Amino acid sequence: MKKYGFIYIWFDRKRKMYYIGSHWGHEKDGYICSSNRMRDAYRRRPQDFKRRILSEVNDRTILLDEEHAWLSKIKETELGKKYYNLRKH
């Protein structure tokens, strides 16, 4: 199976929080995210989380630029509060 990149968003139904990230691999390879806080919450209560793919990228060099475009839509005041993301990079 050929690898590809994708931008995803997780939604935590219990805490009403989101996480945006990117991954080079496959949608079903078991990757969750790079945020320790979000990943720990997911491991404790996976039934509360739902992931949606925002976009697919076939060029690995473009993946981080595409992720940054999505992260730039988050307001600074929402980092760490409405989003598990703490930074926009």
Helices and strands as residue ranges (DSSP letters): E 4-12, E 17-25, H 36-44, G 46-48, E 49-57, H 60-71, G 76-78
